[in-house]
Amino acid sequence: MTQSVCVAGVGMIPFAKPGASEPYHRMGAAAGRLALEDAGIAYDAIQQAYVGYVYGDSTSGQKAVYGLGLSGIPVINVNNNCSTGSTALFLARQAIASGAADCVLALGFEQMKPGALGTVFDDRPSPFEDFDREVDALVGMPDLPLALRYFGGAGLAHMQRYGTPLSTFAKVRAKASRHAARNPLALLRKELSEEEVMNAPMLWPGVLTRLMACPPTCGAAAAVLVSERYARAHGLRSDVRIAAQAMTTDRPDSLESHDMMRVVGWGMSQDAARQVYAQAGIGPEDVDVVELHDCFAQNELISYEALGLCPEGGAAAFVDAGDNSYGGRVVTNPSGGLLSKGHPLGATGLAQCYELTHQLRGSADRRQVDGARIALQHNLGLGGACVVTLYEAHRAH
């Protein structure tokens, strides 16, 4: 990075069930407006905008951003499956770090339909076809929805390899609900016990209950990134910085290892995390708070190991010790995560940025992690892409 990149402002609207939200462009404009207000700047200061969404026609980004103003700036539409929001963030950070811009908006939104995710363009090859063949060979279960087969299969692989009980995944889900109960922007704020999660309807007997899967969600979130030089010149806040960031895609091991955990991006996550730790000159033991991609409780658990938060095979002990929550080693998903906060695909990565920015500012209210100085963000999309971002609190001397 040639220029230091600061998070000057963040915005997020309350997440909602499909059918209960505003249309995508109004949600997007509302989140963008909140980020601008938080940064203390007007829209005409924005030099570029990267706008992420998965389900929408081309130039939906312009439709949302035009609610903030028509200033003629470049607006780049981004679609990278569930890592869309953090891909927009990656591009915005890259524009500033390279010196191409000094003040950039990253915005993400999603207006989703009820039910499981499905293919929209069914008259052409699916980007998942190579992965689907591997899933067919490794887990079968062709009657289950795509995402359940993938992440349930990854959880089953962990169970078989390390003896992880289903109850451990239930503990992860119950933890998410306790965190979300403190988050007024979360979709699901009811606290759940481990027993309630275990007793929910089985989507895959012995492998996954309904409460272990995130719900379809509508919402929007945004961040204003600026160079440190620009922040100083305009009196903007520079107390949260992006210290390191990496974006990865699949390597041969995703398919050639015949391992469902790697099919769903374990290798991409490990690769991105290692790059970020190396860039920042720190290790996972230095991280205070994490927002990671818990689309299923199973993926949260395997991500602990991919990100180096615990040893490989050590996730069950990590959960049992309470090391993933307040009072433990590292607080994971204080927002409630995708499981409880919700997962509007294009907004998720920027909602994670929103949460971690407030954690490092010390303004996360009842969710605040005491003394949080270093925060890690992990956002994953099948097909595939993973973005890992490391933020640091910078106190003025």
Beta strands, then each sheet from edge to edge (+ up, - down):
strand 1: 5-12
strand 2: 48-52
strand 3: 75-78
strand 4: 103-110
strand 5: 202-204
strand 6: 208-209
strand 7: 219-227
strand 8: 240-248
strand 9: 289-291
strand 10: 331-332
strand 11: 374-381
strand 12: 385-393
sheet 1: 3+ 2+ 4+ 7- 1+ 8- 12+ 11- 9- 10-
sheet 2: 5+ 6-
end
